[in-house]
Amino acid sequence: MKAKSLITLFLLLPMFFFGQIRISETIKTSSIASETENALYFVDFWATWCGPCIAVAKQLSSLQRQYPKDFYIMSLTQENPDVVKRFMKKHNVDLAVAIDYNGETFSRYNISSLPYGILFNAKGEKLWEGHPADFKTFHIEGYLSTNKQRISADKMFKLQSYKPVSVQKEAALKHDFEIIEADAPIANLQIVKTPEFLELSGSLKHIMHMPTTFIKIKLIYRQN
């Protein structure tokens, strides 16, 4: 009886890993990959303001097209969903896109620079991590040969609700650069782009990768 219980537990153990990649909102599913029964999942940590992230997305899209039924890429950002949706209206995005609004997944995997990528198998085990530009087809081939278990995207990614943060209009800046102390700690980096300035709200850990001091930074950019 005990032996049977142990065997059952062993068979069910991988299920405890399912859904470990948490997201706050799905912006779009992949238009070039299958949502079901993939062996490998790649999380692309990115942001709309990150130039290298946009460049590497083309390479990732190429990899996704080569392995549409075995390999699934999820592009994950901490930005406001409205900011991401406006970005996607101007750019053709083939990959799946989701929001980590609470910054839980970013924090869990200690993401301190962008772009960054992590490859998981169907059990939720981390297989590879680094700059996405360094991830190649031979990596996929190698990991596919040793990771046969499969899982659907809706089981791999756990949707966790969040409370949207309203953005209030503020008076115009007196200078091109201001640092303003925030009233309370901000859990993750928030980015608001307006016609006049780019506002980053968060901690120095997220903004400048320094010890946590909560601030609000506004940077003005003007086109000549």
N, CA and C atoms as a LAMMPS dump frame, in Angstrom:
ITEM: TIMESTEP
0
ITEM: NUMBER OF ATOMS
672
ITEM: BOX BOUNDS ff ff ff
-5.0000000000000000e+02 5.0000000000000000e+02
-5.0000000000000000e+02 5.0000000000000000e+02
-5.0000000000000000e+02 5.0000000000000000e+02
ITEM: ATOMS id mol type element x y z
1 1 1 N 0.831 -1.196 0
2 1 2 C 0 0 0
3 1 3 C 0.874 1.257 0
4 2 1 N 1.904 1.253 0.87
5 2 2 C 2.815 2.388 0.932
6 2 3 C 3.574 2.555 -0.371
7 3 1 N 3.94 1.41 -0.97
8 3 2 C 4.686 1.448 -2.237
9 3 3 C 3.85 2.087 -3.322
10 4 1 N 2.567 1.732 -3.377
11 4 2 C 1.669 2.299 -4.384
12 4 3 C 1.504 3.8 -4.168
13 5 1 N 1.416 4.21 -2.913
14 5 2 C 1.262 5.638 -2.597
15 5 3 C 2.486 6.42 -3.033
16 6 1 N 3.664 5.832 -2.805
17 6 2 C 4.906 6.494 -3.193
18 6 3 C 5.005 6.619 -4.708
19 7 1 N 4.584 5.588 -5.424
20 7 2 C 4.612 5.621 -6.884
21 7 3 C 3.67 6.697 -7.403
22 8 1 N 2.466 6.769 -6.821
23 8 2 C 1.482 7.781 -7.226
24 8 3 C 2.011 9.179 -6.978
25 9 1 N 2.63 9.386 -5.8
26 9 2 C 3.187 10.693 -5.461
27 9 3 C 4.294 11.072 -6.426
28 10 1 N 5.121 10.103 -6.791
29 10 2 C 6.223 10.351 -7.718
30 10 3 C 5.701 10.769 -9.083
31 11 1 N 4.622 10.111 -9.527
32 11 2 C 4.045 10.436 -10.834
33 11 3 C 3.379 11.8 -10.843
34 12 1 N 2.805 12.184 -9.692
35 12 2 C 2.092 13.456 -9.61
36 12 3 C 3.009 14.606 -9.244
37 13 1 N 4.226 14.323 -8.776
38 13 2 C 5.133 15.373 -8.325
39 13 3 C 5.363 16.478 -9.341
40 14 1 N 5.579 16.162 -10.662
41 14 2 C 5.795 17.237 -11.637
42 14 3 C 4.656 18.233 -11.702
43 15 1 N 3.43 17.787 -11.324
44 15 2 C 2.27 18.673 -11.415
45 15 3 C 2.375 19.838 -10.436
46 16 1 N 3.135 19.658 -9.356
47 16 2 C 3.264 20.725 -8.383
48 16 3 C 4.049 21.9 -8.955
49 17 1 N 4.781 21.661 -10.022
50 17 2 C 5.568 22.716 -10.633
51 17 3 C 4.755 23.499 -11.655
52 18 1 N 3.645 22.906 -12.113
53 18 2 C 2.876 23.526 -13.179
54 18 3 C 2.322 24.871 -12.724
55 19 1 N 2.366 25.819 -13.618
56 19 2 C 1.821 27.129 -13.317
57 19 3 C 2.721 27.964 -12.438
58 20 1 N 4.001 27.613 -12.347
59 20 2 C 4.886 28.364 -11.467
60 20 3 C 5.278 29.711 -12.06
61 21 1 N 5.131 29.897 -13.358
62 21 2 C 5.455 31.177 -13.974
63 21 3 C 4.204 32.044 -13.9
64 22 1 N 4.224 33.004 -13.031
65 22 2 C 3.023 33.79 -12.771
66 22 3 C 2.976 35.061 -13.62
67 23 1 N 1.814 35.343 -14.139
68 23 2 C 1.592 36.541 -14.937
69 23 3 C 0.338 37.24 -14.42
70 24 1 N 0.265 38.54 -14.64
71 24 2 C -0.863 39.322 -14.152
72 24 3 C -1.956 39.484 -15.204
73 25 1 N -1.529 39.537 -16.46
74 25 2 C -2.5 39.729 -17.547
75 25 3 C -1.891 39.253 -18.86
76 26 1 N -2.686 38.554 -19.643
77 26 2 C -2.252 38.148 -20.978
78 26 3 C -2.673 39.224 -21.97
79 27 1 N -1.713 39.816 -22.649
80 27 2 C -2.016 40.84 -23.643
81 27 3 C -2.358 40.19 -24.977
82 28 1 N -1.583 39.177 -25.374
83 28 2 C -1.888 38.418 -26.58
84 28 3 C -1.218 37.057 -26.516
85 29 1 N -1.827 36.093 -27.202
86 29 2 C -1.208 34.785 -27.336
87 29 3 C -0.318 34.797 -28.577
88 30 1 N 0.503 33.783 -28.7
89 30 2 C 1.415 33.724 -29.834
90 30 3 C 0.65 33.476 -31.136
91 31 1 N 1.052 34.191 -32.173
92 31 2 C 0.428 33.998 -33.488
93 31 3 C 1.227 33.032 -34.349
94 32 1 N 2.356 32.525 -33.813
95 32 2 C 3.21 31.642 -34.614
96 32 3 C 3.587 30.36 -33.858
97 33 1 N 2.937 30.089 -32.729
98 33 2 C 3.256 28.879 -31.971
99 33 3 C 1.985 28.251 -31.416
100 34 1 N 2.066 26.961 -31.162
101 34 2 C 0.94 26.225 -30.605
102 34 3 C 0.817 26.497 -29.114
103 35 1 N -0.415 26.608 -28.625
104 35 2 C -0.658 26.848 -27.211
105 35 3 C -0.655 25.547 -26.406
106 36 1 N -0.648 24.412 -27.111
107 36 2 C -0.802 23.138 -26.422
108 36 3 C 0.433 22.254 -26.522
109 37 1 N 0.68 21.536 -25.446
110 37 2 C 1.666 20.453 -25.419
111 37 3 C 3.047 20.827 -25.934
112 38 1 N 3.645 21.836 -25.346
113 38 2 C 5.029 22.196 -25.665
114 38 3 C 5.969 21.602 -24.618
115 39 1 N 7.183 21.264 -25.064
116 39 2 C 8.168 20.684 -24.158
117 39 3 C 9.03 21.745 -23.489
118 40 1 N 9.232 22.861 -24.194
119 40 2 C 10.1 23.92 -23.683
120 40 3 C 9.37 25.257 -23.679
121 41 1 N 9.637 26.056 -22.651
122 41 2 C 9.042 27.385 -22.537
123 41 3 C 10.143 28.393 -22.236
124 42 1 N 10.17 29.458 -23.029
125 42 2 C 11.19 30.494 -22.88
126 42 3 C 10.509 31.794 -22.462
127 43 1 N 10.93 32.357 -21.334
128 43 2 C 10.382 33.638 -20.865
129 43 3 C 11.357 34.738 -21.241
130 44 1 N 10.885 35.651 -22.06
131 44 2 C 11.677 36.789 -22.527
132 44 3 C 11.297 38.007 -21.695
133 45 1 N 12.182 38.417 -20.798
134 45 2 C 11.927 39.587 -19.952
135 45 3 C 12.326 40.838 -20.731
136 46 1 N 11.399 41.772 -20.912
137 46 2 C 11.627 42.904 -21.799
138 46 3 C 10.842 44.13 -21.335
139 47 1 N 10.982 45.228 -22.088
140 47 2 C 10.218 46.453 -21.843
141 47 3 C 10.129 47.232 -23.15
142 48 1 N 9.098 48.03 -23.289
143 48 2 C 8.898 48.78 -24.531
144 48 3 C 9.967 49.837 -24.742
145 49 1 N 10.556 50.337 -23.634
146 49 2 C 11.567 51.394 -23.729
147 49 3 C 12.97 50.832 -23.943
148 50 1 N 13.109 49.522 -23.908
149 50 2 C 14.417 48.858 -24.008
150 50 3 C 14.748 48.56 -25.473
151 51 1 N 15.645 49.369 -26.06
152 51 2 C 16.02 49.194 -27.457
153 51 3 C 16.548 47.802 -27.777
154 52 1 N 17.498 47.272 -27.003
155 52 2 C 18.008 45.921 -27.258
156 52 3 C 16.917 44.849 -27.177
157 53 1 N 15.913 45.085 -26.33
158 53 2 C 14.807 44.122 -26.22
159 53 3 C 14.043 44.02 -27.53
160 54 1 N 13.813 45.164 -28.165
161 54 2 C 13.077 45.195 -29.424
162 54 3 C 13.885 44.507 -30.515
163 55 1 N 15.196 44.727 -30.502
164 55 2 C 16.059 44.116 -31.513
165 55 3 C 16.1 42.604 -31.369
166 56 1 N 16.209 42.12 -30.118
167 56 2 C 16.325 40.683 -29.903
168 56 3 C 15.008 39.965 -30.162
169 57 1 N 13.898 40.691 -30.124
170 57 2 C 12.595 40.082 -30.382
171 57 3 C 12.524 39.487 -31.789
172 58 1 N 13.234 40.079 -32.738
173 58 2 C 13.248 39.555 -34.106
174 58 3 C 13.917 38.184 -34.146
175 59 1 N 15.008 38.041 -33.404
176 59 2 C 15.697 36.753 -33.344
177 59 3 C 14.811 35.699 -32.68
178 60 1 N 14.152 36.093 -31.595
179 60 2 C 13.282 35.16 -30.892
180 60 3 C 12.094 34.738 -31.765
181 61 1 N 11.579 35.68 -32.533
182 61 2 C 10.47 35.351 -33.441
183 61 3 C 10.911 34.321 -34.48
184 62 1 N 12.16 34.456 -34.942
185 62 2 C 12.7 33.506 -35.907
186 62 3 C 12.816 32.112 -35.293
187 63 1 N 13.29 32.034 -34.061
188 63 2 C 13.383 30.747 -33.378
189 63 3 C 11.999 30.145 -33.165
190 64 1 N 11.036 30.999 -32.805
191 64 2 C 9.682 30.514 -32.564
192 64 3 C 9.07 29.903 -33.816
193 65 1 N 9.317 30.511 -34.958
194 65 2 C 8.785 29.989 -36.221
195 65 3 C 9.383 28.627 -36.575
196 66 1 N 10.623 28.384 -36.151
197 66 2 C 11.278 27.115 -36.456
198 66 3 C 10.766 25.968 -35.579
199 67 1 N 10.243 26.301 -34.407
200 67 2 C 9.769 25.272 -33.475
201 67 3 C 8.382 25.656 -32.946
202 68 1 N 7.387 25.662 -33.812
203 68 2 C 6.06 26.127 -33.401
204 68 3 C 5.276 25.148 -32.525
205 69 1 N 5.697 23.88 -32.471
206 69 2 C 4.928 22.876 -31.732
207 69 3 C 5.68 22.287 -30.544
208 70 1 N 6.916 22.669 -30.349
209 70 2 C 7.711 22.113 -29.258
210 70 3 C 8.202 23.166 -28.263
211 71 1 N 8.166 24.406 -28.692
212 71 2 C 8.87 25.487 -27.999
213 71 3 C 7.964 26.716 -27.994
214 72 1 N 7.8 27.348 -26.828
215 72 2 C 6.87 28.48 -26.719
216 72 3 C 7.556 29.64 -26
217 73 1 N 7.495 30.808 -26.621
218 73 2 C 8.11 32.003 -26.048
219 73 3 C 7.04 32.929 -25.482
220 74 1 N 7.241 33.354 -24.249
221 74 2 C 6.367 34.345 -23.626
222 74 3 C 7.192 35.595 -23.315
223 75 1 N 6.823 36.728 -23.9
224 75 2 C 7.489 37.997 -23.617
225 75 3 C 6.793 38.638 -22.417
226 76 1 N 7.552 38.849 -21.344
227 76 2 C 6.978 39.313 -20.087
228 76 3 C 7.559 40.665 -19.692
229 77 1 N 6.676 41.618 -19.373
230 77 2 C 7.103 42.962 -18.985
231 77 3 C 6.385 43.392 -17.711
232 78 1 N 6.984 44.327 -16.976
233 78 2 C 6.367 44.859 -15.761
234 78 3 C 5.568 46.137 -16.021
235 79 1 N 5.504 46.556 -17.254
236 79 2 C 4.9 47.843 -17.569
237 79 3 C 3.379 47.844 -17.449
238 80 1 N 2.838 49.052 -17.445
239 80 2 C 1.392 49.22 -17.439
240 80 3 C 0.801 48.614 -18.707
241 81 1 N -0.272 47.817 -18.61
242 81 2 C -0.867 47.182 -19.787
243 81 3 C -1.224 48.163 -20.901
244 82 1 N -1.691 49.36 -20.53
245 82 2 C -2.059 50.354 -21.538
246 82 3 C -0.844 50.804 -22.339
247 83 1 N 0.303 50.915 -21.661
248 83 2 C 1.541 51.295 -22.343
249 83 3 C 1.934 50.226 -23.35
250 84 1 N 1.823 48.971 -22.95
251 84 2 C 2.185 47.854 -23.823
252 84 3 C 1.231 47.755 -25.011
253 85 1 N -0.039 47.959 -24.763
254 85 2 C -1.019 47.882 -25.846
255 85 3 C -0.808 48.987 -26.877
256 86 1 N -0.442 50.181 -26.418
257 86 2 C -0.162 51.268 -27.352
258 86 3 C 1.082 50.945 -28.185
259 87 1 N 2.067 50.344 -27.539
260 87 2 C 3.287 49.942 -28.245
261 87 3 C 2.961 48.916 -29.332
262 88 1 N 2.104 47.971 -29.014
263 88 2 C 1.786 46.896 -29.953
264 88 3 C 0.966 47.375 -31.138
265 89 1 N 0.269 48.487 -30.975
266 89 2 C -0.469 49.052 -32.092
267 89 3 C 0.474 49.602 -33.163
268 90 1 N 1.679 49.986 -32.735
269 90 2 C 2.658 50.568 -33.647
270 90 3 C 3.661 49.539 -34.159
271 91 1 N 3.746 48.387 -33.49
272 91 2 C 4.734 47.39 -33.865
273 91 3 C 4.069 46.026 -34.072
274 92 1 N 4.562 45.299 -35.034
275 92 2 C 4.044 43.965 -35.306
276 92 3 C 4.693 42.972 -34.344
277 93 1 N 3.919 42.435 -33.424
278 93 2 C 4.432 41.516 -32.414
279 93 3 C 3.807 40.143 -32.638
280 94 1 N 4.648 39.154 -32.948
281 94 2 C 4.159 37.795 -33.202
282 94 3 C 4.165 36.929 -31.954
283 95 1 N 5.059 37.226 -31.02
284 95 2 C 5.205 36.412 -29.825
285 95 3 C 4.077 36.667 -28.828
286 96 1 N 3.893 35.737 -27.917
287 96 2 C 2.942 35.931 -26.823
288 96 3 C 3.476 37.029 -25.907
289 97 1 N 2.565 37.859 -25.394
290 97 2 C 2.952 38.979 -24.529
291 97 3 C 2.085 38.968 -23.278
292 98 1 N 2.721 39.133 -22.127
293 98 2 C 1.989 39.163 -20.863
294 98 3 C 2.605 40.198 -19.937
295 99 1 N 1.849 40.533 -18.885
296 99 2 C 2.268 41.528 -17.898
297 99 3 C 2.57 40.851 -16.56
298 100 1 N 3.658 41.249 -15.947
299 100 2 C 3.992 40.837 -14.591
300 100 3 C 3.87 42.094 -13.733
301 101 1 N 2.645 42.59 -13.589
302 101 2 C 2.429 43.908 -13.003
303 101 3 C 2.907 43.987 -11.562
304 102 1 N 2.786 42.89 -10.829
305 102 2 C 3.222 42.89 -9.434
306 102 3 C 4.721 42.641 -9.3
307 103 1 N 5.376 42.359 -10.412
308 103 2 C 6.814 42.132 -10.392
309 103 3 C 7.225 40.845 -9.706
310 104 1 N 6.274 39.934 -9.503
311 104 2 C 6.574 38.706 -8.764
312 104 3 C 7.556 37.803 -9.503
313 105 1 N 7.326 37.608 -10.794
314 105 2 C 8.206 36.731 -11.573
315 105 3 C 9.563 37.378 -11.791
316 106 1 N 9.583 38.683 -12.048
317 106 2 C 10.853 39.407 -12.177
318 106 3 C 11.678 39.252 -10.899
319 107 1 N 11.024 39.412 -9.752
320 107 2 C 11.728 39.323 -8.475
321 107 3 C 12.167 37.897 -8.167
322 108 1 N 11.319 36.949 -8.497
323 108 2 C 11.629 35.548 -8.183
324 108 3 C 12.908 35.084 -8.864
325 109 1 N 13.11 35.561 -10.1
326 109 2 C 14.283 35.134 -10.848
327 109 3 C 15.377 36.21 -10.886
328 110 1 N 15.235 37.205 -10.002
329 110 2 C 16.281 38.236 -9.822
330 110 3 C 16.67 38.903 -11.142
331 111 1 N 15.68 39.329 -11.898
332 111 2 C 15.936 39.994 -13.169
333 111 3 C 16.37 41.43 -12.888
334 112 1 N 17.621 41.734 -13.178
335 112 2 C 18.16 43.066 -12.879
336 112 3 C 18.596 43.806 -14.132
337 113 1 N 18.538 43.159 -15.291
338 113 2 C 18.909 43.821 -16.54
339 113 3 C 18.038 43.285 -17.668
340 114 1 N 17.847 44.095 -18.667
341 114 2 C 17.025 43.724 -19.828
342 114 3 C 17.83 43.929 -21.103
343 115 1 N 17.6 43.076 -22.111
344 115 2 C 16.727 41.896 -22.093
345 115 3 C 17.371 40.73 -21.356
346 116 1 N 16.517 39.791 -20.923
347 116 2 C 17.009 38.602 -20.237
348 116 3 C 16.047 37.464 -20.543
349 117 1 N 16.568 36.253 -20.635
350 117 2 C 15.726 35.114 -20.971
351 117 3 C 16.009 33.909 -20.09
352 118 1 N 14.964 33.144 -19.805
353 118 2 C 15.101 31.898 -19.045
354 118 3 C 14.307 30.812 -19.757
355 119 1 N 14.933 29.656 -19.93
356 119 2 C 14.282 28.5 -20.561
357 119 3 C 13.858 27.513 -19.483
358 120 1 N 12.606 27.047 -19.571
359 120 2 C 12.066 26.06 -18.64
360 120 3 C 11.609 24.827 -19.399
361 121 1 N 11.605 23.697 -18.702
362 121 2 C 10.961 22.516 -19.28
363 121 3 C 9.532 22.443 -18.756
364 122 1 N 8.8 21.393 -19.123
365 122 2 C 7.394 21.276 -18.749
366 122 3 C 7.183 21.096 -17.252
367 123 1 N 8.238 20.709 -16.531
368 123 2 C 8.137 20.555 -15.081
369 123 3 C 8.366 21.87 -14.351
370 124 1 N 8.74 22.897 -15.105
371 124 2 C 9.028 24.177 -14.48
372 124 3 C 10.471 24.285 -14.032
373 125 1 N 11.316 23.38 -14.47
374 125 2 C 12.727 23.409 -14.109
375 125 3 C 13.492 24.353 -15.036
376 126 1 N 14.359 25.154 -14.455
377 126 2 C 15.149 26.096 -15.239
378 126 3 C 16.288 25.359 -15.937
379 127 1 N 16.364 25.51 -17.265
380 127 2 C 17.374 24.806 -18.052
381 127 3 C 18.5 25.718 -18.534
382 128 1 N 18.156 26.974 -18.813
383 128 2 C 19.135 27.911 -19.388
384 128 3 C 18.694 29.323 -19.017
385 129 1 N 19.664 30.229 -18.873
386 129 2 C 19.334 31.64 -18.687
387 129 3 C 20.48 32.508 -19.168
388 130 1 N 20.138 33.72 -19.589
389 130 2 C 21.149 34.647 -20.076
390 130 3 C 20.55 35.64 -21.045
391 131 1 N 21.412 36.289 -21.804
392 131 2 C 20.944 37.254 -22.799
393 131 3 C 20.28 36.49 -23.935
394 132 1 N 19.054 36.847 -24.315
395 132 2 C 18.348 36.119 -25.372
396 132 3 C 19.113 36.023 -26.69
397 133 1 N 19.972 37.002 -26.978
398 133 2 C 20.736 36.961 -28.22
399 133 3 C 21.71 35.779 -28.245
400 134 1 N 22.048 35.248 -27.052
401 134 2 C 22.967 34.119 -26.965
402 134 3 C 22.257 32.775 -27.044
403 135 1 N 20.933 32.789 -27.102
404 135 2 C 20.155 31.549 -27.163
405 135 3 C 19.962 31.153 -28.628
406 136 1 N 20.417 29.954 -28.984
407 136 2 C 20.45 29.53 -30.388
408 136 3 C 19.648 28.242 -30.612
409 137 1 N 19.556 27.862 -31.877
410 137 2 C 18.811 26.648 -32.238
411 137 3 C 19.434 25.399 -31.628
412 138 1 N 20.761 25.357 -31.49
413 138 2 C 21.383 24.151 -30.937
414 138 3 C 21.019 23.959 -29.474
415 139 1 N 20.71 25.062 -28.78
416 139 2 C 20.213 24.937 -27.412
417 139 3 C 18.856 24.23 -27.414
418 140 1 N 17.986 24.664 -28.302
419 140 2 C 16.645 24.07 -28.386
420 140 3 C 16.737 22.596 -28.737
421 141 1 N 17.541 22.263 -29.743
422 141 2 C 17.692 20.873 -30.16
423 141 3 C 18.202 20.008 -29.007
424 142 1 N 19.191 20.509 -28.309
425 142 2 C 19.77 19.742 -27.207
426 142 3 C 18.782 19.5 -26.086
427 143 1 N 18.052 20.536 -25.696
428 143 2 C 17.11 20.389 -24.596
429 143 3 C 15.862 19.606 -25.003
430 144 1 N 15.471 19.669 -26.262
431 144 2 C 14.343 18.865 -26.725
432 144 3 C 14.665 17.376 -26.672
433 145 1 N 15.913 17.039 -26.902
434 145 2 C 16.312 15.624 -26.908
435 145 3 C 16.285 15.007 -25.514
436 146 1 N 16.356 15.831 -24.484
437 146 2 C 16.392 15.301 -23.115
438 146 3 C 15.169 15.68 -22.281
439 147 1 N 14.254 16.454 -22.839
440 147 2 C 13.042 16.859 -22.117
441 147 3 C 11.82 16.501 -22.956
442 148 1 N 11.241 15.352 -22.662
443 148 2 C 10.144 14.814 -23.471
444 148 3 C 8.76 15.181 -22.935
445 149 1 N 8.682 15.493 -21.666
446 149 2 C 7.381 15.809 -21.088
447 149 3 C 6.833 17.112 -21.675
448 150 1 N 5.513 17.173 -21.848
449 150 2 C 4.884 18.339 -22.463
450 150 3 C 3.761 18.878 -21.583
451 151 1 N 3.455 20.148 -21.791
452 151 2 C 2.394 20.809 -21.036
453 151 3 C 1.863 21.963 -21.879
454 152 1 N 0.596 22.297 -21.707
455 152 2 C 0.002 23.398 -22.46
456 152 3 C 0.347 24.731 -21.813
457 153 1 N 0.296 25.788 -22.604
458 153 2 C 0.675 27.116 -22.123
459 153 3 C -0.219 27.588 -20.985
460 154 1 N -1.506 27.246 -21.038
461 154 2 C -2.418 27.716 -19.999
462 154 3 C -2.164 27.054 -18.648
463 155 1 N -1.428 25.931 -18.649
464 155 2 C -1.054 25.286 -17.397
465 155 3 C 0.34 25.71 -16.949
466 156 1 N 1.155 26.116 -17.9
467 156 2 C 2.516 26.548 -17.564
468 156 3 C 2.517 27.931 -16.919
469 157 1 N 1.626 28.802 -17.395
470 157 2 C 1.564 30.173 -16.898
471 157 3 C 0.324 30.346 -16.018
472 158 1 N 0.539 30.777 -14.793
473 158 2 C -0.557 30.963 -13.858
474 158 3 C -0.981 32.421 -13.853
475 159 1 N -2.232 32.661 -14.184
476 159 2 C -2.761 34.019 -14.224
477 159 3 C -3.129 34.462 -12.82
478 160 1 N -2.538 35.559 -12.389
479 160 2 C -2.79 36.092 -11.056
480 160 3 C -3.281 37.518 -11.18
481 161 1 N -4.448 37.795 -10.647
482 161 2 C -5.057 39.111 -10.8
483 161 3 C -4.273 40.174 -10.055
484 162 1 N -4.466 41.416 -10.447
485 162 2 C -3.807 42.55 -9.806
486 162 3 C -4.761 43.73 -9.792
487 163 1 N -4.436 44.714 -8.983
488 163 2 C -5.224 45.93 -8.914
489 163 3 C -4.524 47.022 -9.702
490 164 1 N -5.138 47.516 -10.778
491 164 2 C -4.502 48.571 -11.577
492 164 3 C -4.241 49.815 -10.739
493 165 1 N -3.161 50.488 -11.043
494 165 2 C -2.811 51.73 -10.359
495 165 3 C -3.159 52.899 -11.264
496 166 1 N -3.995 53.791 -10.768
497 166 2 C -4.381 54.938 -11.576
498 166 3 C -3.253 55.952 -11.622
499 167 1 N -3.092 56.586 -12.763
500 167 2 C -2.049 57.592 -12.942
501 167 3 C -2.687 58.966 -12.913
502 168 1 N -2.275 59.794 -11.958
503 168 2 C -2.835 61.13 -11.826
504 168 3 C -1.977 62.141 -12.568
505 169 1 N -2.64 63.124 -13.123
506 169 2 C -1.917 64.179 -13.817
507 169 3 C -1.21 65.069 -12.802
508 170 1 N -0.001 65.471 -13.133
509 170 2 C 0.758 66.303 -12.229
510 170 3 C 1.19 67.581 -12.932
511 171 1 N 1.589 68.54 -12.138
512 171 2 C 2.018 69.814 -12.703
513 171 3 C 3.258 69.625 -13.554
514 172 1 N 3.461 70.538 -14.488
515 172 2 C 4.619 70.452 -15.378
516 172 3 C 5.911 70.551 -14.587
517 173 1 N 6.934 69.903 -15.08
518 173 2 C 8.221 69.93 -14.404
519 173 3 C 8.872 71.303 -14.517
520 174 1 N 9.597 71.677 -13.46
521 174 2 C 10.314 72.944 -13.48
522 174 3 C 11.649 72.809 -14.208
523 175 1 N 12.175 71.569 -14.219
524 175 2 C 13.459 71.315 -14.849
525 175 3 C 13.351 70.086 -15.748
526 176 1 N 14.378 69.872 -16.568
527 176 2 C 14.373 68.725 -17.467
528 176 3 C 14.55 67.41 -16.718
529 177 1 N 15.033 67.482 -15.491
530 177 2 C 15.261 66.262 -14.716
531 177 3 C 14.923 66.532 -13.259
532 178 1 N 14.042 65.74 -12.697
533 178 2 C 13.669 65.906 -11.3
534 178 3 C 13.623 64.556 -10.61
535 179 1 N 14.055 64.515 -9.367
536 179 2 C 13.908 63.337 -8.523
537 179 3 C 12.972 63.72 -7.39
538 180 1 N 11.864 63.009 -7.281
539 180 2 C 10.83 63.336 -6.307
540 180 3 C 10.634 62.157 -5.382
541 181 1 N 10.657 62.385 -4.078
542 181 2 C 10.457 61.296 -3.128
543 181 3 C 9.014 60.816 -3.195
544 182 1 N 8.854 59.503 -3.284
545 182 2 C 7.515 58.929 -3.363
546 182 3 C 6.88 58.892 -1.981
547 183 1 N 5.553 58.928 -1.958
548 183 2 C 4.836 58.9 -0.683
549 183 3 C 4.928 57.543 -0.01
550 184 1 N 5.056 56.479 -0.826
551 184 2 C 5.118 55.122 -0.292
552 184 3 C 5.921 54.255 -1.246
553 185 1 N 6.444 53.124 -0.763
554 185 2 C 7.2 52.225 -1.628
555 185 3 C 6.363 51.741 -2.802
556 186 1 N 6.99 51.61 -3.951
557 186 2 C 6.335 51.11 -5.16
558 186 3 C 6.907 49.737 -5.443
559 187 1 N 6.032 48.736 -5.552
560 187 2 C 6.482 47.346 -5.602
561 187 3 C 7.326 47.033 -6.817
562 188 1 N 7.045 47.639 -7.943
563 188 2 C 7.782 47.332 -9.16
564 188 3 C 7.894 48.581 -10.015
565 189 1 N 8.697 48.467 -11.019
566 189 2 C 8.914 49.597 -11.913
567 189 3 C 7.671 49.88 -12.734
568 190 1 N 7.213 51.141 -12.709
569 190 2 C 6.07 51.564 -13.5
570 190 3 C 6.542 52.639 -14.465
571 191 1 N 6.103 52.55 -15.686
572 191 2 C 6.569 53.47 -16.72
573 191 3 C 5.372 54.109 -17.396
574 192 1 N 5.365 55.42 -17.433
575 192 2 C 4.3 56.166 -18.102
576 192 3 C 4.942 57.102 -19.111
577 193 1 N 4.578 56.958 -20.356
578 193 2 C 5.132 57.779 -21.427
579 193 3 C 4.078 58.78 -21.878
580 194 1 N 4.408 60.049 -21.817
581 194 2 C 3.504 61.098 -22.262
582 194 3 C 4.165 61.849 -23.41
583 195 1 N 3.442 62.703 -24.093
584 195 2 C 4.062 63.48 -25.186
585 195 3 C 5.197 64.376 -24.723
586 196 1 N 5.235 64.687 -23.413
587 196 2 C 6.227 65.635 -22.917
588 196 3 C 7.361 65.001 -22.122
589 197 1 N 7.089 63.884 -21.441
590 197 2 C 8.146 63.293 -20.633
591 197 3 C 7.911 61.803 -20.427
592 198 1 N 8.969 61.13 -19.991
593 198 2 C 8.922 59.724 -19.624
594 198 3 C 9.033 59.644 -18.107
595 199 1 N 8.052 59.063 -17.438
596 199 2 C 8.038 58.967 -15.986
597 199 3 C 8.314 57.531 -15.553
598 200 1 N 9.335 57.353 -14.715
599 200 2 C 9.66 56.061 -14.143
600 200 3 C 9.365 56.124 -12.657
601 201 1 N 8.511 55.252 -12.171
602 201 2 C 8.181 55.216 -10.751
603 201 3 C 8.551 53.852 -10.213
604 202 1 N 9.338 53.83 -9.141
605 202 2 C 9.745 52.549 -8.594
606 202 3 C 10.894 52.721 -7.635
607 203 1 N 11.648 51.684 -7.447
608 203 2 C 12.784 51.732 -6.543
609 203 3 C 14.068 51.835 -7.333
610 204 1 N 15.117 52.314 -6.675
611 204 2 C 16.407 52.388 -7.344
612 204 3 C 16.902 51.004 -7.723
613 205 1 N 16.438 49.98 -7.003
614 205 2 C 16.819 48.612 -7.349
615 205 3 C 16.351 48.266 -8.739
616 206 1 N 15.128 48.707 -9.079
617 206 2 C 14.59 48.434 -10.412
618 206 3 C 15.075 49.447 -11.437
619 207 1 N 15.202 50.717 -11.036
620 207 2 C 15.541 51.767 -11.988
621 207 3 C 17.031 51.838 -12.257
622 208 1 N 17.832 51.768 -11.234
623 208 2 C 19.268 51.975 -11.4
624 208 3 C 20.102 50.829 -10.837
625 209 1 N 19.415 49.738 -10.386
626 209 2 C 20.094 48.561 -9.855
627 209 3 C 21.004 48.915 -8.678
628 210 1 N 20.506 49.778 -7.79
629 210 2 C 21.241 50.181 -6.604
630 210 3 C 20.415 49.801 -5.378
631 211 1 N 20.975 49.922 -4.148
632 211 2 C 20.199 49.599 -2.942
633 211 3 C 18.881 50.344 -2.926
634 212 1 N 17.846 49.696 -2.437
635 212 2 C 16.486 50.211 -2.547
636 212 3 C 16.294 51.532 -1.805
637 213 1 N 15.957 52.579 -2.547
638 213 2 C 15.537 53.872 -2.02
639 213 3 C 14.389 54.317 -2.906
640 214 1 N 13.246 54.506 -2.346
641 214 2 C 12.074 54.764 -3.167
642 214 3 C 12.021 56.211 -3.624
643 215 1 N 11.941 56.373 -4.93
644 215 2 C 11.914 57.697 -5.54
645 215 3 C 10.982 57.685 -6.73
646 216 1 N 10.773 58.851 -7.273
647 216 2 C 10.08 58.976 -8.553
648 216 3 C 10.96 59.84 -9.437
649 217 1 N 11.235 59.347 -10.641
650 217 2 C 12.096 60.078 -11.563
651 217 3 C 11.289 60.468 -12.786
652 218 1 N 11.454 61.693 -13.211
653 218 2 C 10.843 62.135 -14.46
654 218 3 C 11.941 62.62 -15.388
655 219 1 N 11.953 62.075 -16.578
656 219 2 C 12.929 62.475 -17.566
657 219 3 C 12.206 63.109 -18.74
658 220 1 N 12.596 64.305 -19.106
659 220 2 C 11.983 64.978 -20.251
660 220 3 C 12.811 64.683 -21.497
661 221 1 N 12.12 64.344 -22.573
662 221 2 C 12.829 64.197 -23.84
663 221 3 C 12.102 65.053 -24.851
664 222 1 N 12.857 65.736 -25.67
665 222 2 C 12.249 66.617 -26.663
666 222 3 C 12.828 66.297 -28.027
667 223 1 N 12.006 66.363 -29.032
668 223 2 C 12.475 66.167 -30.406
669 223 3 C 12.816 67.51 -31.019
670 224 1 N 13.977 67.573 -31.651
671 224 2 C 14.411 68.84 -32.268
672 224 3 C 13.628 69.085 -33.568
